[in-house]
Amino acid sequence: MDFPSIGKSLVVFGIVLIIFGALLTFVNKVPFLGKLPGDIYIQKKNFTIFFPLATSLVLSIFFSLILWLCSRR
């Protein structure tokens, strides 16, 4: 077994988890997240459905761009 590479992988995974946790903590502070014009929100008498279509697309493009920039190095 190659323990140094496993250790590096665990450190990188831990850093990613910390960043993801910080993003989840501050996601409520972003005013437009979840309220874009393409988000679907239907509310009836006893039924509510919310599908953040536009928000999902924006976040997907953002994270794809970040990963593309990281892979170029």
Predicted model as a PDB file, atoms N, CA, C, CB and O in Angstrom, pLDDT in the B-factor column:
MODEL        1                                                                  
ATOM      1  N   MET A   1       0.842  -1.192   0.000  1.00 67.00           N  
ATOM      2  CA  MET A   1       0.000   0.000   0.000  1.00 67.00           C  
ATOM      3  C   MET A   1       0.874   1.237   0.000  1.00 67.00           C  
ATOM      4  CB  MET A   1      -0.951   0.008   1.214  1.00 67.00           C  
ATOM      5  O   MET A   1       1.966   1.258   0.567  1.00 67.00           O  
ATOM      6  N   ASP A   2       0.370   2.247  -0.640  1.00 74.00           N  
ATOM      7  CA  ASP A   2       1.088   3.506  -0.723  1.00 74.00           C  
ATOM      8  C   ASP A   2       0.429   4.498   0.235  1.00 74.00           C  
ATOM      9  CB  ASP A   2       1.100   4.054  -2.187  1.00 74.00           C  
ATOM     10  O   ASP A   2      -0.441   5.272  -0.164  1.00 74.00           O  
ATOM     11  N   PHE A   3       0.849   4.470   1.498  1.00 78.00           N  
ATOM     12  CA  PHE A   3       0.217   5.285   2.530  1.00 78.00           C  
ATOM     13  C   PHE A   3       0.362   6.792   2.321  1.00 78.00           C  
ATOM     14  CB  PHE A   3       0.786   4.923   3.852  1.00 78.00           C  
ATOM     15  O   PHE A   3      -0.581   7.518   2.636  1.00 78.00           O  
ATOM     16  N   PRO A   4       1.477   7.305   1.811  1.00 82.00           N  
ATOM     17  CA  PRO A   4       1.552   8.760   1.595  1.00 82.00           C  
ATOM     18  C   PRO A   4       0.502   9.277   0.611  1.00 82.00           C  
ATOM     19  CB  PRO A   4       2.932   9.131   1.093  1.00 82.00           C  
ATOM     20  O   PRO A   4      -0.051  10.357   0.820  1.00 82.00           O  
ATOM     21  N   SER A   5       0.219   8.535  -0.449  1.00 82.00           N  
ATOM     22  CA  SER A   5      -0.793   9.005  -1.408  1.00 82.00           C  
ATOM     23  C   SER A   5      -2.195   8.915  -0.817  1.00 82.00           C  
ATOM     24  CB  SER A   5      -0.721   8.189  -2.709  1.00 82.00           C  
ATOM     25  O   SER A   5      -3.047   9.755  -1.107  1.00 82.00           O  
ATOM     26  N   ILE A   6      -2.440   7.894   0.014  1.00 85.00           N  
ATOM     27  CA  ILE A   6      -3.737   7.793   0.696  1.00 85.00           C  
ATOM     28  C   ILE A   6      -3.902   8.955   1.667  1.00 85.00           C  
ATOM     29  CB  ILE A   6      -3.867   6.440   1.445  1.00 85.00           C  
ATOM     30  O   ILE A   6      -4.984   9.533   1.771  1.00 85.00           O  
ATOM     31  N   GLY A   7      -2.835   9.295   2.375  1.00 87.00           N  
ATOM     32  CA  GLY A   7      -2.887  10.422   3.304  1.00 87.00           C  
ATOM     33  C   GLY A   7      -3.155  11.731   2.587  1.00 87.00           C  
ATOM     34  O   GLY A   7      -3.949  12.543   3.062  1.00 87.00           O  
ATOM     35  N   LYS A   8      -2.504  11.950   1.449  1.00 87.00           N  
ATOM     36  CA  LYS A   8      -2.744  13.178   0.678  1.00 87.00           C  
ATOM     37  C   LYS A   8      -4.181  13.233   0.185  1.00 87.00           C  
ATOM     38  CB  LYS A   8      -1.775  13.268  -0.515  1.00 87.00           C  
ATOM     39  O   LYS A   8      -4.807  14.293   0.198  1.00 87.00           O  
ATOM     40  N   SER A   9      -4.699  12.101  -0.245  1.00 86.00           N  
ATOM     41  CA  SER A   9      -6.082  12.056  -0.712  1.00 86.00           C  
ATOM     42  C   SER A   9      -7.054  12.378   0.414  1.00 86.00           C  
ATOM     43  CB  SER A   9      -6.400  10.685  -1.301  1.00 86.00           C  
ATOM     44  O   SER A   9      -8.034  13.092   0.202  1.00 86.00           O  
ATOM     45  N   LEU A  10      -6.792  11.860   1.601  1.00 90.00           N  
ATOM     46  CA  LEU A  10      -7.653  12.152   2.745  1.00 90.00           C  
ATOM     47  C   LEU A  10      -7.598  13.623   3.130  1.00 90.00           C  
ATOM     48  CB  LEU A  10      -7.257  11.293   3.934  1.00 90.00           C  
ATOM     49  O   LEU A  10      -8.619  14.200   3.505  1.00 90.00           O  
ATOM     50  N   VAL A  11      -6.423  14.238   3.044  1.00 90.00           N  
ATOM     51  CA  VAL A  11      -6.298  15.659   3.362  1.00 90.00           C  
ATOM     52  C   VAL A  11      -7.082  16.493   2.351  1.00 90.00           C  
ATOM     53  CB  VAL A  11      -4.812  16.088   3.380  1.00 90.00           C  
ATOM     54  O   VAL A  11      -7.800  17.417   2.731  1.00 90.00           O  
ATOM     55  N   VAL A  12      -6.946  16.170   1.070  1.00 87.00           N  
ATOM     56  CA  VAL A  12      -7.686  16.903   0.040  1.00 87.00           C  
ATOM     57  C   VAL A  12      -9.189  16.707   0.234  1.00 87.00           C  
ATOM     58  CB  VAL A  12      -7.258  16.439  -1.375  1.00 87.00           C  
ATOM     59  O   VAL A  12      -9.951  17.666   0.113  1.00 87.00           O  
ATOM     60  N   PHE A  13      -9.620  15.506   0.526  1.00 89.00           N  
ATOM     61  CA  PHE A  13     -11.039  15.233   0.767  1.00 89.00           C  
ATOM     62  C   PHE A  13     -11.539  16.016   1.977  1.00 89.00           C  
ATOM     63  CB  PHE A  13     -11.273  13.724   0.977  1.00 89.00           C  
ATOM     64  O   PHE A  13     -12.654  16.539   1.953  1.00 89.00           O  
ATOM     65  N   GLY A  14     -10.740  16.104   3.021  1.00 90.00           N  
ATOM     66  CA  GLY A  14     -11.108  16.877   4.196  1.00 90.00           C  
ATOM     67  C   GLY A  14     -11.235  18.362   3.903  1.00 90.00           C  
ATOM     68  O   GLY A  14     -12.150  19.020   4.400  1.00 90.00           O  
ATOM     69  N   ILE A  15     -10.323  18.893   3.098  1.00 91.00           N  
ATOM     70  CA  ILE A  15     -10.394  20.308   2.725  1.00 91.00           C  
ATOM     71  C   ILE A  15     -11.651  20.578   1.896  1.00 91.00           C  
ATOM     72  CB  ILE A  15      -9.129  20.727   1.936  1.00 91.00           C  
ATOM     73  O   ILE A  15     -12.320  21.594   2.085  1.00 91.00           O  
ATOM     74  N   VAL A  16     -11.965  19.668   0.984  1.00 88.00           N  
ATOM     75  CA  VAL A  16     -13.181  19.823   0.181  1.00 88.00           C  
ATOM     76  C   VAL A  16     -14.419  19.799   1.078  1.00 88.00           C  
ATOM     77  CB  VAL A  16     -13.273  18.709  -0.890  1.00 88.00           C  
ATOM     78  O   VAL A  16     -15.343  20.584   0.866  1.00 88.00           O  
ATOM     79  N   LEU A  17     -14.454  18.925   2.063  1.00 92.00           N  
ATOM     80  CA  LEU A  17     -15.581  18.872   2.987  1.00 92.00           C  
ATOM     81  C   LEU A  17     -15.700  20.156   3.810  1.00 92.00           C  
ATOM     82  CB  LEU A  17     -15.440  17.672   3.915  1.00 92.00           C  
ATOM     83  O   LEU A  17     -16.809  20.632   4.053  1.00 92.00           O  
ATOM     84  N   ILE A  18     -14.580  20.714   4.235  1.00 92.00           N  
ATOM     85  CA  ILE A  18     -14.606  21.964   4.994  1.00 92.00           C  
ATOM     86  C   ILE A  18     -15.142  23.101   4.127  1.00 92.00           C  
ATOM     87  CB  ILE A  18     -13.196  22.310   5.520  1.00 92.00           C  
ATOM     88  O   ILE A  18     -15.963  23.899   4.581  1.00 92.00           O  
ATOM     89  N   ILE A  19     -14.682  23.172   2.891  1.00 88.00           N  
ATOM     90  CA  ILE A  19     -15.160  24.226   1.987  1.00 88.00           C  
ATOM     91  C   ILE A  19     -16.652  24.056   1.712  1.00 88.00           C  
ATOM     92  CB  ILE A  19     -14.366  24.206   0.658  1.00 88.00           C  
ATOM     93  O   ILE A  19     -17.399  25.034   1.720  1.00 88.00           O  
ATOM     94  N   PHE A  20     -17.084  22.830   1.470  1.00 85.00           N  
ATOM     95  CA  PHE A  20     -18.502  22.565   1.217  1.00 85.00           C  
ATOM     96  C   PHE A  20     -19.352  22.914   2.438  1.00 85.00           C  
ATOM     97  CB  PHE A  20     -18.711  21.092   0.832  1.00 85.00           C  
ATOM     98  O   PHE A  20     -20.436  23.481   2.299  1.00 85.00           O  
ATOM     99  N   GLY A  21     -18.868  22.580   3.622  1.00 87.00           N  
ATOM    100  CA  GLY A  21     -19.584  22.924   4.844  1.00 87.00           C  
ATOM    101  C   GLY A  21     -19.685  24.430   5.040  1.00 87.00           C  
ATOM    102  O   GLY A  21     -20.727  24.932   5.462  1.00 87.00           O  
ATOM    103  N   ALA A  22     -18.608  25.157   4.735  1.00 85.00           N  
ATOM    104  CA  ALA A  22     -18.638  26.618   4.843  1.00 85.00           C  
ATOM    105  C   ALA A  22     -19.620  27.213   3.841  1.00 85.00           C  
ATOM    106  CB  ALA A  22     -17.234  27.206   4.621  1.00 85.00           C  
ATOM    107  O   ALA A  22     -20.342  28.158   4.159  1.00 85.00           O  
ATOM    108  N   LEU A  23     -19.647  26.659   2.631  1.00 81.00           N  
ATOM    109  CA  LEU A  23     -20.608  27.141   1.639  1.00 81.00           C  
ATOM    110  C   LEU A  23     -22.046  26.907   2.094  1.00 81.00           C  
ATOM    111  CB  LEU A  23     -20.369  26.457   0.295  1.00 81.00           C  
ATOM    112  O   LEU A  23     -22.901  27.774   1.912  1.00 81.00           O  
ATOM    113  N   LEU A  24     -22.314  25.762   2.673  1.00 79.00           N  
ATOM    114  CA  LEU A  24     -23.665  25.482   3.165  1.00 79.00           C  
ATOM    115  C   LEU A  24     -24.048  26.396   4.326  1.00 79.00           C  
ATOM    116  CB  LEU A  24     -23.775  24.022   3.598  1.00 79.00           C  
ATOM    117  O   LEU A  24     -25.221  26.726   4.499  1.00 79.00           O  
ATOM    118  N   THR A  25     -23.066  26.800   5.115  1.00 85.00           N  
ATOM    119  CA  THR A  25     -23.337  27.694   6.231  1.00 85.00           C  
ATOM    120  C   THR A  25     -23.745  29.077   5.748  1.00 85.00           C  
ATOM    121  CB  THR A  25     -22.119  27.797   7.131  1.00 85.00           C  
ATOM    122  O   THR A  25     -24.627  29.706   6.332  1.00 85.00           O  
ATOM    123  N   PHE A  26     -23.106  29.553   4.681  1.00 80.00           N  
ATOM    124  CA  PHE A  26     -23.349  30.913   4.217  1.00 80.00           C  
ATOM    125  C   PHE A  26     -24.288  31.000   3.019  1.00 80.00           C  
ATOM    126  CB  PHE A  26     -22.053  31.553   3.868  1.00 80.00           C  
ATOM    127  O   PHE A  26     -24.444  32.078   2.444  1.00 80.00           O  
ATOM    128  N   VAL A  27     -24.914  29.899   2.631  1.00 73.00           N  
ATOM    129  CA  VAL A  27     -25.778  29.901   1.454  1.00 73.00           C  
ATOM    130  C   VAL A  27     -27.018  30.777   1.670  1.00 73.00           C  
ATOM    131  CB  VAL A  27     -26.200  28.469   1.109  1.00 73.00           C  
ATOM    132  O   VAL A  27     -27.545  31.325   0.702  1.00 73.00           O  
ATOM    133  N   ASN A  28     -27.492  30.923   2.893  1.00 73.00           N  
ATOM    134  CA  ASN A  28     -28.658  31.763   3.164  1.00 73.00           C  
ATOM    135  C   ASN A  28     -28.343  33.243   3.014  1.00 73.00           C  
ATOM    136  CB  ASN A  28     -29.184  31.492   4.558  1.00 73.00           C  
ATOM    137  O   ASN A  28     -29.262  34.049   2.876  1.00 73.00           O  
ATOM    138  N   LYS A  29     -27.090  33.616   3.038  1.00 76.00           N  
ATOM    139  CA  LYS A  29     -26.699  35.016   2.937  1.00 76.00           C  
ATOM    140  C   LYS A  29     -26.652  35.517   1.496  1.00 76.00           C  
ATOM    141  CB  LYS A  29     -25.356  35.214   3.584  1.00 76.00           C  
ATOM    142  O   LYS A  29     -26.582  36.724   1.264  1.00 76.00           O  
ATOM    143  N   VAL A  30     -26.692  34.594   0.515  1.00 72.00           N  
ATOM    144  CA  VAL A  30     -26.691  34.984  -0.893  1.00 72.00           C  
ATOM    145  C   VAL A  30     -28.139  35.321  -1.270  1.00 72.00           C  
ATOM    146  CB  VAL A  30     -26.098  33.835  -1.818  1.00 72.00           C  
ATOM    147  O   VAL A  30     -29.007  34.449  -1.229  1.00 72.00           O  
ATOM    148  N   PRO A  31     -28.403  36.579  -1.637  1.00 75.00           N  
ATOM    149  CA  PRO A  31     -29.800  37.004  -1.805  1.00 75.00           C  
ATOM    150  C   PRO A  31     -30.516  36.394  -3.012  1.00 75.00           C  
ATOM    151  CB  PRO A  31     -29.847  38.486  -1.922  1.00 75.00           C  
ATOM    152  O   PRO A  31     -31.725  36.168  -2.942  1.00 75.00           O  
ATOM    153  N   PHE A  32     -29.819  36.123  -4.106  1.00 72.00           N  
ATOM    154  CA  PHE A  32     -30.497  35.647  -5.314  1.00 72.00           C  
ATOM    155  C   PHE A  32     -30.575  34.138  -5.408  1.00 72.00           C  
ATOM    156  CB  PHE A  32     -29.804  36.176  -6.524  1.00 72.00           C  
ATOM    157  O   PHE A  32     -31.287  33.620  -6.268  1.00 72.00           O  
ATOM    158  N   LEU A  33     -29.871  33.417  -4.560  1.00 72.00           N  
ATOM    159  CA  LEU A  33     -29.808  31.965  -4.667  1.00 72.00           C  
ATOM    160  C   LEU A  33     -31.168  31.352  -4.327  1.00 72.00           C  
ATOM    161  CB  LEU A  33     -28.711  31.399  -3.739  1.00 72.00           C  
ATOM    162  O   LEU A  33     -31.670  31.513  -3.214  1.00 72.00           O  
ATOM    163  N   GLY A  34     -31.756  30.653  -5.293  1.00 75.00           N  
ATOM    164  CA  GLY A  34     -33.059  30.041  -5.101  1.00 75.00           C  
ATOM    165  C   GLY A  34     -34.216  30.933  -5.487  1.00 75.00           C  
ATOM    166  O   GLY A  34     -35.371  30.530  -5.353  1.00 75.00           O  
ATOM    167  N   LYS A  35     -33.939  32.138  -5.963  1.00 81.00           N  
ATOM    168  CA  LYS A  35     -35.004  33.064  -6.330  1.00 81.00           C  
ATOM    169  C   LYS A  35     -34.788  33.644  -7.723  1.00 81.00           C  
ATOM    170  CB  LYS A  35     -35.099  34.187  -5.309  1.00 81.00           C  
ATOM    171  O   LYS A  35     -35.193  34.773  -7.998  1.00 81.00           O  
ATOM    172  N   LEU A  36     -34.156  32.879  -8.593  1.00 85.00           N  
ATOM    173  CA  LEU A  36     -33.923  33.337  -9.958  1.00 85.00           C  
ATOM    174  C   LEU A  36     -35.199  33.190 -10.783  1.00 85.00           C  
ATOM    175  CB  LEU A  36     -32.764  32.550 -10.609  1.00 85.00           C  
ATOM    176  O   LEU A  36     -36.077  32.408 -10.419  1.00 85.00           O  
ATOM    177  N   PRO A  37     -35.317  33.933 -11.893  1.00 89.00           N  
ATOM    178  CA  PRO A  37     -36.550  33.889 -12.687  1.00 89.00           C  
ATOM    179  C   PRO A  37     -36.910  32.508 -13.241  1.00 89.00           C  
ATOM    180  CB  PRO A  37     -36.432  34.843 -13.823  1.00 89.00           C  
ATOM    181  O   PRO A  37     -38.090  32.247 -13.471  1.00 89.00           O  
ATOM    182  N   GLY A  38     -35.953  31.625 -13.462  1.00 88.00           N  
ATOM    183  CA  GLY A  38     -36.253  30.312 -14.017  1.00 88.00           C  
ATOM    184  C   GLY A  38     -36.584  29.249 -12.982  1.00 88.00           C  
ATOM    185  O   GLY A  38     -36.840  28.102 -13.347  1.00 88.00           O  
ATOM    186  N   ASP A  39     -36.586  29.597 -11.712  1.00 90.00           N  
ATOM    187  CA  ASP A  39     -36.910  28.634 -10.659  1.00 90.00           C  
ATOM    188  C   ASP A  39     -38.420  28.410 -10.617  1.00 90.00           C  
ATOM    189  CB  ASP A  39     -36.392  29.126  -9.280  1.00 90.00           C  
ATOM    190  O   ASP A  39     -39.205  29.354 -10.710  1.00 90.00           O  
ATOM    191  N   ILE A  40     -38.806  27.160 -10.476  1.00 90.00           N  
ATOM    192  CA  ILE A  40     -40.225  26.798 -10.488  1.00 90.00           C  
ATOM    193  C   ILE A  40     -40.716  26.672  -9.053  1.00 90.00           C  
ATOM    194  CB  ILE A  40     -40.462  25.469 -11.270  1.00 90.00           C  
ATOM    195  O   ILE A  40     -40.161  25.913  -8.258  1.00 90.00           O  
ATOM    196  N   TYR A  41     -41.765  27.429  -8.731  1.00 89.00           N  
ATOM    197  CA  TYR A  41     -42.346  27.414  -7.387  1.00 89.00           C  
ATOM    198  C   TYR A  41     -43.863  27.380  -7.536  1.00 89.00           C  
ATOM    199  CB  TYR A  41     -41.883  28.663  -6.541  1.00 89.00           C  
ATOM    200  O   TYR A  41     -44.467  28.334  -8.027  1.00 89.00           O  
ATOM    201  N   ILE A  42     -44.464  26.291  -7.114  1.00 90.00           N  
ATOM    202  CA  ILE A  42     -45.912  26.129  -7.208  1.00 90.00           C  
ATOM    203  C   ILE A  42     -46.447  25.904  -5.799  1.00 90.00           C  
ATOM    204  CB  ILE A  42     -46.299  24.940  -8.161  1.00 90.00           C  
ATOM    205  O   ILE A  42     -45.987  25.016  -5.081  1.00 90.00           O  
ATOM    206  N   GLN A  43     -47.424  26.720  -5.414  1.00 92.00           N  
ATOM    207  CA  GLN A  43     -48.014  26.579  -4.081  1.00 92.00           C  
ATOM    208  C   GLN A  43     -49.528  26.520  -4.225  1.00 92.00           C  
ATOM    209  CB  GLN A  43     -47.589  27.756  -3.142  1.00 92.00           C  
ATOM    210  O   GLN A  43     -50.156  27.443  -4.745  1.00 92.00           O  
ATOM    211  N   LYS A  44     -50.097  25.426  -3.757  1.00 92.00           N  
ATOM    212  CA  LYS A  44     -51.550  25.245  -3.749  1.00 92.00           C  
ATOM    213  C   LYS A  44     -52.017  25.236  -2.294  1.00 92.00           C  
ATOM    214  CB  LYS A  44     -51.970  23.918  -4.489  1.00 92.00           C  
ATOM    215  O   LYS A  44     -51.262  25.595  -1.390  1.00 92.00           O  
ATOM    216  N   LYS A  45     -53.242  24.830  -2.080  1.00 89.00           N  
ATOM    217  CA  LYS A  45     -53.810  24.859  -0.744  1.00 89.00           C  
ATOM    218  C   LYS A  45     -52.985  24.039   0.260  1.00 89.00           C  
ATOM    219  CB  LYS A  45     -55.233  24.343  -0.786  1.00 89.00           C  
ATOM    220  O   LYS A  45     -52.584  24.563   1.300  1.00 89.00           O  
ATOM    221  N   ASN A  46     -52.736  22.789  -0.036  1.00 91.00           N  
ATOM    222  CA  ASN A  46     -51.956  21.947   0.875  1.00 91.00           C  
ATOM    223  C   ASN A  46     -50.793  21.256   0.147  1.00 91.00           C  
ATOM    224  CB  ASN A  46     -52.867  20.893   1.530  1.00 91.00           C  
ATOM    225  O   ASN A  46     -50.394  20.151   0.513  1.00 91.00           O  
ATOM    226  N   PHE A  47     -50.264  21.905  -0.866  1.00 92.00           N  
ATOM    227  CA  PHE A  47     -49.232  21.305  -1.699  1.00 92.00           C  
ATOM    228  C   PHE A  47     -48.263  22.393  -2.153  1.00 92.00           C  
ATOM    229  CB  PHE A  47     -49.856  20.573  -2.920  1.00 92.00           C  
ATOM    230  O   PHE A  47     -48.684  23.421  -2.683  1.00 92.00           O  
ATOM    231  N   THR A  48     -46.978  22.170  -1.947  1.00 92.00           N  
ATOM    232  CA  THR A  48     -45.955  23.110  -2.390  1.00 92.00           C  
ATOM    233  C   THR A  48     -44.830  22.331  -3.060  1.00 92.00           C  
ATOM    234  CB  THR A  48     -45.413  23.955  -1.198  1.00 92.00           C  
ATOM    235  O   THR A  48     -44.360  21.321  -2.536  1.00 92.00           O  
ATOM    236  N   ILE A  49     -44.407  22.813  -4.222  1.00 92.00           N  
ATOM    237  CA  ILE A  49     -43.273  22.215  -4.906  1.00 92.00           C  
ATOM    238  C   ILE A  49     -42.333  23.333  -5.329  1.00 92.00           C  
ATOM    239  CB  ILE A  49     -43.729  21.365  -6.132  1.00 92.00           C  
ATOM    240  O   ILE A  49     -42.762  24.376  -5.822  1.00 92.00           O  
ATOM    241  N   PHE A  50     -41.055  23.094  -5.128  1.00 89.00           N  
ATOM    242  CA  PHE A  50     -40.035  24.062  -5.500  1.00 89.00           C  
ATOM    243  C   PHE A  50     -38.930  23.328  -6.237  1.00 89.00           C  
ATOM    244  CB  PHE A  50     -39.479  24.810  -4.254  1.00 89.00           C  
ATOM    245  O   PHE A  50     -38.321  22.402  -5.703  1.00 89.00           O  
ATOM    246  N   PHE A  51     -38.677  23.748  -7.465  1.00 89.00           N  
ATOM    247  CA  PHE A  51     -37.617  23.152  -8.269  1.00 89.00           C  
ATOM    248  C   PHE A  51     -36.717  24.272  -8.763  1.00 89.00           C  
ATOM    249  CB  PHE A  51     -38.198  22.324  -9.464  1.00 89.00           C  
ATOM    250  O   PHE A  51     -37.104  25.011  -9.669  1.00 89.00           O  
ATOM    251  N   PRO A  52     -35.516  24.420  -8.187  1.00 89.00           N  
ATOM    252  CA  PRO A  52     -34.627  25.530  -8.556  1.00 89.00           C  
ATOM    253  C   PRO A  52     -33.868  25.249  -9.856  1.00 89.00           C  
ATOM    254  CB  PRO A  52     -33.631  25.801  -7.427  1.00 89.00           C  
ATOM    255  O   PRO A  52     -32.665  24.991  -9.830  1.00 89.00           O  
ATOM    256  N   LEU A  53     -34.559  25.299 -10.972  1.00 91.00           N  
ATOM    257  CA  LEU A  53     -33.968  24.965 -12.264  1.00 91.00           C  
ATOM    258  C   LEU A  53     -32.878  25.959 -12.657  1.00 91.00           C  
ATOM    259  CB  LEU A  53     -35.046  24.924 -13.339  1.00 91.00           C  
ATOM    260  O   LEU A  53     -31.764  25.550 -12.982  1.00 91.00           O  
ATOM    261  N   ALA A  54     -33.178  27.246 -12.632  1.00 90.00           N  
ATOM    262  CA  ALA A  54     -32.192  28.256 -13.034  1.00 90.00           C  
ATOM    263  C   ALA A  54     -31.018  28.297 -12.059  1.00 90.00           C  
ATOM    264  CB  ALA A  54     -32.850  29.644 -13.122  1.00 90.00           C  
ATOM    265  O   ALA A  54     -29.869  28.438 -12.478  1.00 90.00           O  
ATOM    266  N   THR A  55     -31.296  28.177 -10.776  1.00 87.00           N  
ATOM    267  CA  THR A  55     -30.223  28.175  -9.782  1.00 87.00           C  
ATOM    268  C   THR A  55     -29.301  26.983  -9.991  1.00 87.00           C  
ATOM    269  CB  THR A  55     -30.802  28.153  -8.361  1.00 87.00           C  
ATOM    270  O   THR A  55     -28.083  27.112  -9.871  1.00 87.00           O  
ATOM    271  N   SER A  56     -29.873  25.825 -10.303  1.00 89.00           N  
ATOM    272  CA  SER A  56     -29.067  24.631 -10.564  1.00 89.00           C  
ATOM    273  C   SER A  56     -28.172  24.822 -11.777  1.00 89.00           C  
ATOM    274  CB  SER A  56     -29.966  23.416 -10.768  1.00 89.00           C  
ATOM    275  O   SER A  56     -27.010  24.416 -11.764  1.00 89.00           O  
ATOM    276  N   LEU A  57     -28.705  25.435 -12.820  1.00 92.00           N  
ATOM    277  CA  LEU A  57     -27.901  25.678 -14.020  1.00 92.00           C  
ATOM    278  C   LEU A  57     -26.761  26.648 -13.743  1.00 92.00           C  
ATOM    279  CB  LEU A  57     -28.777  26.218 -15.144  1.00 92.00           C  
ATOM    280  O   LEU A  57     -25.635  26.428 -14.188  1.00 92.00           O  
ATOM    281  N   VAL A  58     -27.048  27.720 -13.010  1.00 88.00           N  
ATOM    282  CA  VAL A  58     -26.011  28.705 -12.689  1.00 88.00           C  
ATOM    283  C   VAL A  58     -24.918  28.072 -11.834  1.00 88.00           C  
ATOM    284  CB  VAL A  58     -26.622  29.919 -11.959  1.00 88.00           C  
ATOM    285  O   VAL A  58     -23.734  28.284 -12.095  1.00 88.00           O  
ATOM    286  N   LEU A  59     -25.296  27.304 -10.824  1.00 86.00           N  
ATOM    287  CA  LEU A  59     -24.307  26.651  -9.967  1.00 86.00           C  
ATOM    288  C   LEU A  59     -23.501  25.603 -10.746  1.00 86.00           C  
ATOM    289  CB  LEU A  59     -25.000  25.994  -8.762  1.00 86.00           C  
ATOM    290  O   LEU A  59     -22.301  25.451 -10.519  1.00 86.00           O  
ATOM    291  N   SER A  60     -24.151  24.888 -11.656  1.00 92.00           N  
ATOM    292  CA  SER A  60     -23.449  23.895 -12.456  1.00 92.00           C  
ATOM    293  C   SER A  60     -22.406  24.555 -13.356  1.00 92.00           C  
ATOM    294  CB  SER A  60     -24.442  23.092 -13.297  1.00 92.00           C  
ATOM    295  O   SER A  60     -21.283  24.066 -13.470  1.00 92.00           O  
ATOM    296  N   ILE A  61     -22.774  25.652 -13.987  1.00 93.00           N  
ATOM    297  CA  ILE A  61     -21.816  26.376 -14.829  1.00 93.00           C  
ATOM    298  C   ILE A  61     -20.667  26.908 -13.988  1.00 93.00           C  
ATOM    299  CB  ILE A  61     -22.508  27.532 -15.575  1.00 93.00           C  
ATOM    300  O   ILE A  61     -19.509  26.822 -14.395  1.00 93.00           O  
ATOM    301  N   PHE A  62     -20.978  27.458 -12.819  1.00 87.00           N  
ATOM    302  CA  PHE A  62     -19.956  28.006 -11.931  1.00 87.00           C  
ATOM    303  C   PHE A  62     -18.961  26.933 -11.495  1.00 87.00           C  
ATOM    304  CB  PHE A  62     -20.608  28.643 -10.704  1.00 87.00           C  
ATOM    305  O   PHE A  62     -17.751  27.135 -11.593  1.00 87.00           O  
ATOM    306  N   PHE A  63     -19.460  25.796 -11.017  1.00 86.00           N  
ATOM    307  CA  PHE A  63     -18.569  24.739 -10.550  1.00 86.00           C  
ATOM    308  C   PHE A  63     -17.824  24.068 -11.704  1.00 86.00           C  
ATOM    309  CB  PHE A  63     -19.360  23.699  -9.772  1.00 86.00           C  
ATOM    310  O   PHE A  63     -16.682  23.640 -11.533  1.00 86.00           O  
ATOM    311  N   SER A  64     -18.450  23.972 -12.871  1.00 93.00           N  
ATOM    312  CA  SER A  64     -17.746  23.434 -14.039  1.00 93.00           C  
ATOM    313  C   SER A  64     -16.589  24.345 -14.430  1.00 93.00           C  
ATOM    314  CB  SER A  64     -18.714  23.263 -15.227  1.00 93.00           C  
ATOM    315  O   SER A  64     -15.511  23.866 -14.780  1.00 93.00           O  
ATOM    316  N   LEU A  65     -16.808  25.648 -14.374  1.00 91.00           N  
ATOM    317  CA  LEU A  65     -15.751  26.596 -14.684  1.00 91.00           C  
ATOM    318  C   LEU A  65     -14.605  26.492 -13.679  1.00 91.00           C  
ATOM    319  CB  LEU A  65     -16.306  28.017 -14.707  1.00 91.00           C  
ATOM    320  O   LEU A  65     -13.436  26.539 -14.064  1.00 91.00           O  
ATOM    321  N   ILE A  66     -14.933  26.353 -12.401  1.00 86.00           N  
ATOM    322  CA  ILE A  66     -13.904  26.222 -11.366  1.00 86.00           C  
ATOM    323  C   ILE A  66     -13.094  24.944 -11.587  1.00 86.00           C  
ATOM    324  CB  ILE A  66     -14.545  26.219  -9.954  1.00 86.00           C  
ATOM    325  O   ILE A  66     -11.865  24.975 -11.528  1.00 86.00           O  
ATOM    326  N   LEU A  67     -13.762  23.837 -11.836  1.00 85.00           N  
ATOM    327  CA  LEU A  67     -13.065  22.572 -12.062  1.00 85.00           C  
ATOM    328  C   LEU A  67     -12.237  22.619 -13.344  1.00 85.00           C  
ATOM    329  CB  LEU A  67     -14.069  21.416 -12.128  1.00 85.00           C  
ATOM    330  O   LEU A  67     -11.144  22.054 -13.390  1.00 85.00           O  
ATOM    331  N   TRP A  68     -12.738  23.281 -14.378  1.00 88.00           N  
ATOM    332  CA  TRP A  68     -11.972  23.414 -15.615  1.00 88.00           C  
ATOM    333  C   TRP A  68     -10.708  24.228 -15.379  1.00 88.00           C  
ATOM    334  CB  TRP A  68     -12.825  24.066 -16.710  1.00 88.00           C  
ATOM    335  O   TRP A  68      -9.638  23.887 -15.884  1.00 88.00           O  
ATOM    336  N   LEU A  69     -10.836  25.314 -14.606  1.00 86.00           N  
ATOM    337  CA  LEU A  69      -9.662  26.136 -14.312  1.00 86.00           C  
ATOM    338  C   LEU A  69      -8.637  25.368 -13.465  1.00 86.00           C  
ATOM    339  CB  LEU A  69     -10.086  27.422 -13.586  1.00 86.00           C  
ATOM    340  O   LEU A  69      -7.431  25.513 -13.667  1.00 86.00           O  
ATOM    341  N   CYS A  70      -9.112  24.562 -12.530  1.00 81.00           N  
ATOM    342  CA  CYS A  70      -8.216  23.768 -11.687  1.00 81.00           C  
ATOM    343  C   CYS A  70      -7.516  22.666 -12.490  1.00 81.00           C  
ATOM    344  CB  CYS A  70      -8.997  23.150 -10.523  1.00 81.00           C  
ATOM    345  O   CYS A  70      -6.364  22.332 -12.213  1.00 81.00           O  
ATOM    346  N   SER A  71      -8.207  22.108 -13.474  1.00 83.00           N  
ATOM    347  CA  SER A  71      -7.612  21.016 -14.246  1.00 83.00           C  
ATOM    348  C   SER A  71      -6.575  21.507 -15.253  1.00 83.00           C  
ATOM    349  CB  SER A  71      -8.698  20.248 -14.970  1.00 83.00           C  
ATOM    350  O   SER A  71      -5.789  20.706 -15.758  1.00 83.00           O  
ATOM    351  N   ARG A  72      -6.557  22.781 -15.551  1.00 78.00           N  
ATOM    352  CA  ARG A  72      -5.587  23.317 -16.502  1.00 78.00           C  
ATOM    353  C   ARG A  72      -4.198  23.426 -15.900  1.00 78.00           C  
ATOM    354  CB  ARG A  72      -6.035  24.672 -16.994  1.00 78.00           C  
ATOM    355  O   ARG A  72      -3.224  23.575 -16.639  1.00 78.00           O  
ATOM    356  N   ARG A  73      -4.078  23.358 -14.592  1.00 68.00           N  
ATOM    357  CA  ARG A  73      -2.777  23.481 -13.932  1.00 68.00           C  
ATOM    358  C   ARG A  73      -2.033  22.198 -13.935  1.00 68.00           C  
ATOM    359  CB  ARG A  73      -2.934  23.957 -12.530  1.00 68.00           C  
ATOM    360  O   ARG A  73      -0.918  22.131 -13.418  1.00 68.00           O  
TER     361      ARG A  73                                                      
ENDMDL                                                                          
END                                                                             
